[in-house]
């Protein structure tokens, strides 16, 4: 099981949309993933140490080095397949890199 952390400003709407989309698409591609959604301000080194991949809504400087693959997942929110597809492909590459 690959654990993904999705984060957005409030941790309520966008990160949950990203979470749902990633779980659905990665399952369709044959991967077992679990995704949690949180507020970006709550992300810290300890939290990230429990995840395999970080899906942020936008490139964010958290003030520390992130040691897991990071995927900028904000384009998923536009719900335009041509914009979301590259994000899904990047996520799949991240999964392959740690598997």
Backbone as JSON, one array per atom type, in Angstrom:
{
  "sequence": "XXXXXXXXXXXXXXXXXXXXXXXXXXXXXXXXXXXXXXXXXXXXXXXXXXXXXXXXXXXXXXXXXXXXXXXXXXXXXXXXXXXXXXXXXXXXXXXXXXX",
  "N": [[0.85, -1.18, 0.0], [0.68, 2.1, -0.98], [1.26, 5.14, 0.55], [-0.1, 8.33, 0.4], [0.13, 11.81, 0.88], [-1.99, 14.49, 0.66], [-2.17, 17.98, 0.38], [-3.61, 21.17, 1.05], [-4.61, 24.65, 1.24], [-6.74, 24.95, 3.23], [-7.32, 22.36, 3.85], [-9.73, 21.15, 3.45], [-11.37, 21.22, 1.08], [-10.03, 21.29, -1.64], [-7.79, 19.55, -1.24], [-9.12, 17.23, -0.58], [-10.51, 16.71, -2.94], [-8.34, 16.18, -4.6], [-7.3, 13.96, -3.27], [-9.43, 12.06, -3.58], [-9.48, 11.87, -6.41], [-6.88, 10.94, -6.99], [-6.84, 8.46, -5.64], [-8.85, 7.09, -7.04], [-7.9, 7.14, -9.76], [-5.33, 5.95, -9.55], [-6.01, 3.44, -8.59], [-7.41, 2.5, -10.79], [-5.27, 2.21, -12.45], [-4.06, 0.08, -11.4], [-2.76, 0.2, -8.92], [-2.33, 0.04, -5.38], [-3.32, 2.44, -3.31], [-3.43, 4.77, -0.62], [-4.74, 7.75, 0.46], [-4.37, 10.69, 2.33], [-5.81, 13.8, 3.43], [-4.84, 17.06, 4.28], [-4.31, 20.24, 6.0], [-2.04, 22.56, 4.6], [-0.47, 24.03, 6.35], [-0.16, 22.37, 8.48], [1.62, 20.44, 7.78], [4.57, 18.78, 8.51], [7.96, 17.67, 9.17], [7.86, 15.29, 10.67], [5.22, 14.38, 10.19], [5.32, 13.94, 7.38], [7.09, 11.83, 7.35], [5.64, 9.56, 7.59], [4.54, 8.95, 5.19], [4.64, 8.01, 1.68], [4.59, 9.53, -0.62], [4.21, 12.96, -1.46], [1.59, 15.0, -2.27], [1.17, 18.01, -3.27], [-0.8, 21.01, -3.53], [0.25, 23.19, -4.75], [3.54, 24.39, -5.57], [5.29, 24.56, -2.71], [7.2, 26.11, -0.2], [8.19, 24.55, 2.53], [10.04, 24.94, 4.46], [11.79, 22.98, 5.17], [13.74, 20.11, 4.15], [12.31, 17.88, 1.88], [12.06, 14.49, 1.85], [10.77, 12.59, 0.34], [9.12, 11.59, -2.74], [7.67, 14.36, -4.49], [4.7, 15.59, -5.83], [3.21, 18.0, -7.78], [-0.03, 18.62, -7.59], [-2.13, 20.28, -8.21], [-3.31, 20.77, -10.75], [-5.18, 18.81, -11.15], [-7.53, 19.76, -10.1], [-8.73, 21.35, -11.99], [-10.21, 19.73, -13.53], [-9.93, 19.06, -16.16], [-9.2, 16.76, -18.47], [-6.81, 16.77, -20.07], [-5.13, 18.35, -18.57], [-5.03, 17.09, -16.1], [-4.05, 14.55, -16.67], [-1.13, 14.58, -17.0], [-0.41, 14.93, -14.32], [-1.37, 12.61, -13.1], [0.27, 10.81, -14.45], [2.79, 11.61, -13.49], [2.42, 10.95, -10.83], [2.17, 8.19, -11.04], [4.78, 7.58, -11.93], [6.19, 8.37, -9.66], [5.24, 6.49, -7.83], [6.25, 4.15, -9.01], [8.96, 4.67, -8.68], [9.41, 4.26, -6.01], [8.59, 1.73, -5.52]],
  "CA": [[0.0, 0.0, 0.0], [1.41, 3.36, -1.09], [0.58, 6.2, 1.32], [0.06, 9.65, -0.21], [-0.4, 12.93, 1.65], [-2.42, 15.63, -0.15], [-2.3, 19.15, 1.24], [-4.04, 22.44, 0.46], [-4.67, 25.74, 2.2], [-7.65, 24.72, 4.35], [-7.42, 20.93, 4.13], [-11.14, 20.78, 3.45], [-11.98, 21.0, -0.23], [-9.11, 20.94, -2.73], [-7.0, 18.36, -0.93], [-10.02, 16.07, -0.63], [-10.74, 16.43, -4.35], [-7.11, 15.55, -5.08], [-7.29, 12.64, -2.63], [-10.4, 11.19, -4.26], [-9.06, 11.67, -7.79], [-5.69, 10.09, -7.01], [-7.21, 7.09, -5.25], [-9.62, 6.49, -8.14], [-7.07, 6.94, -10.94], [-4.26, 5.0, -9.29], [-6.65, 2.13, -8.51], [-7.69, 2.12, -12.18], [-3.99, 1.84, -13.06], [-3.6, -1.14, -10.76], [-1.97, 0.45, -7.72], [-3.04, 0.17, -4.11], [-2.91, 3.67, -2.65], [-4.27, 5.39, 0.39], [-4.39, 9.16, 0.46], [-4.95, 11.53, 3.38], [-5.88, 15.22, 3.09], [-4.57, 17.92, 5.43], [-3.96, 21.65, 5.76], [-0.61, 22.7, 4.3], [0.23, 24.57, 7.52], [0.07, 21.3, 9.45], [2.62, 19.51, 7.27], [5.89, 18.92, 9.1], [8.84, 16.54, 8.85], [7.37, 14.07, 11.3], [4.04, 13.93, 9.46], [5.73, 13.41, 6.08], [7.84, 10.59, 7.52], [4.68, 8.46, 7.59], [3.99, 8.86, 3.84], [5.56, 7.65, 0.61], [4.54, 10.57, -1.66], [3.54, 14.19, -1.05], [0.85, 15.64, -3.37], [0.83, 19.37, -2.86], [-1.65, 21.71, -4.48], [1.14, 24.12, -5.43], [4.91, 24.31, -5.08], [5.29, 25.26, -1.43], [8.41, 26.01, 0.6], [7.79, 24.21, 3.89], [11.1, 25.31, 5.38], [12.64, 21.83, 5.45], [13.96, 19.24, 2.99], [11.34, 16.79, 1.76], [12.82, 13.32, 1.43], [9.93, 11.67, -0.42], [8.72, 12.23, -4.0], [6.66, 15.42, -4.42], [3.97, 15.8, -7.07], [2.33, 19.17, -7.76], [-1.29, 18.01, -8.03], [-3.17, 21.29, -8.36], [-3.99, 20.73, -12.05], [-6.31, 17.88, -11.06], [-8.71, 20.52, -9.7], [-9.37, 21.97, -13.15], [-11.07, 18.69, -14.09], [-9.72, 18.99, -17.6], [-8.34, 15.58, -18.6], [-5.49, 17.08, -20.62], [-4.32, 18.95, -17.51], [-4.9, 16.13, -15.01], [-3.3, 13.38, -17.11], [0.29, 14.64, -16.64], [-0.27, 14.77, -12.87], [-1.52, 11.18, -12.85], [1.48, 10.15, -14.96], [3.86, 11.9, -12.54], [2.15, 10.17, -9.63], [2.53, 6.81, -11.34], [6.23, 7.51, -11.93], [6.62, 8.44, -8.26], [4.94, 5.17, -7.25], [7.22, 3.2, -9.56], [10.29, 4.98, -8.16], [9.55, 3.78, -4.63], [8.16, 0.32, -5.44]],
  "C": [[0.89, 1.25, 0.0], [0.6, 4.43, -0.35], [0.94, 7.56, 0.75], [-0.55, 10.69, 0.71], [-0.73, 14.06, 0.68], [-2.64, 16.81, 0.78], [-2.73, 20.37, 0.44], [-4.17, 23.47, 1.58], [-5.52, 25.45, 3.42], [-7.77, 23.24, 4.72], [-8.83, 20.4, 4.08], [-11.63, 20.4, 2.06], [-10.97, 20.48, -1.26], [-8.33, 19.67, -2.44], [-7.87, 17.11, -0.95], [-10.38, 15.71, -2.08], [-9.53, 15.72, -4.96], [-7.01, 14.13, -4.54], [-8.19, 11.67, -3.38], [-9.96, 10.86, -5.69], [-7.85, 10.75, -7.88], [-6.02, 8.65, -6.66], [-7.94, 6.39, -6.4], [-8.72, 6.17, -9.33], [-5.97, 5.92, -10.7], [-4.81, 3.58, -9.14], [-6.93, 1.62, -9.92], [-6.41, 1.69, -12.9], [-3.36, 0.62, -12.39], [-2.75, -0.98, -9.52], [-2.86, 0.51, -6.49], [-2.49, 1.4, -3.41], [-3.93, 4.09, -1.61], [-3.81, 6.83, 0.5], [-5.11, 9.88, 1.6], [-4.89, 12.99, 2.93], [-5.72, 16.07, 4.35], [-4.37, 19.37, 4.99], [-2.46, 21.76, 5.56], [0.16, 23.2, 5.53], [0.54, 23.5, 8.56], [1.14, 20.31, 9.01], [3.97, 19.82, 7.92], [6.7, 17.66, 8.78], [8.34, 15.24, 9.44], [6.16, 13.52, 10.56], [4.45, 13.27, 8.14], [6.47, 12.08, 6.2], [6.93, 9.36, 7.5], [4.07, 8.22, 6.2], [5.07, 8.53, 2.84], [5.68, 8.75, -0.44], [3.76, 11.77, -1.11], [2.91, 14.84, -2.28], [0.41, 17.01, -2.9], [0.01, 20.05, -3.93], [-0.84, 22.7, -5.31], [2.53, 23.99, -4.83], [5.03, 25.19, -3.83], [6.62, 25.05, -0.71], [7.98, 25.77, 2.05], [8.86, 24.53, 4.92], [11.98, 24.14, 5.79], [12.73, 20.98, 4.18], [12.94, 18.11, 3.02], [12.06, 15.6, 1.14], [12.0, 12.27, 0.68], [9.56, 12.36, -1.74], [7.58, 13.24, -3.78], [6.04, 15.58, -5.8], [3.08, 17.02, -6.9], [1.01, 18.75, -8.41], [-2.41, 19.01, -8.28], [-3.95, 21.22, -9.66], [-5.17, 19.77, -12.06], [-7.61, 18.65, -10.81], [-9.43, 21.17, -10.87], [-10.34, 21.01, -13.84], [-11.06, 18.67, -15.61], [-8.74, 17.83, -17.81], [-6.94, 15.87, -19.11], [-4.56, 17.7, -19.58], [-4.06, 17.95, -16.39], [-4.0, 14.96, -15.4], [-1.81, 13.45, -16.77], [0.53, 14.47, -15.13], [-0.38, 13.29, -12.52], [-0.28, 10.41, -13.31], [2.65, 10.38, -14.02], [3.67, 11.1, -11.26], [2.53, 8.71, -9.86], [4.05, 6.63, -11.36], [6.79, 7.55, -10.51], [6.39, 7.1, -7.57], [5.97, 4.15, -7.72], [8.61, 3.42, -8.95], [10.5, 4.46, -6.74], [9.18, 2.31, -4.48], [9.31, -0.62, -5.71]]
}
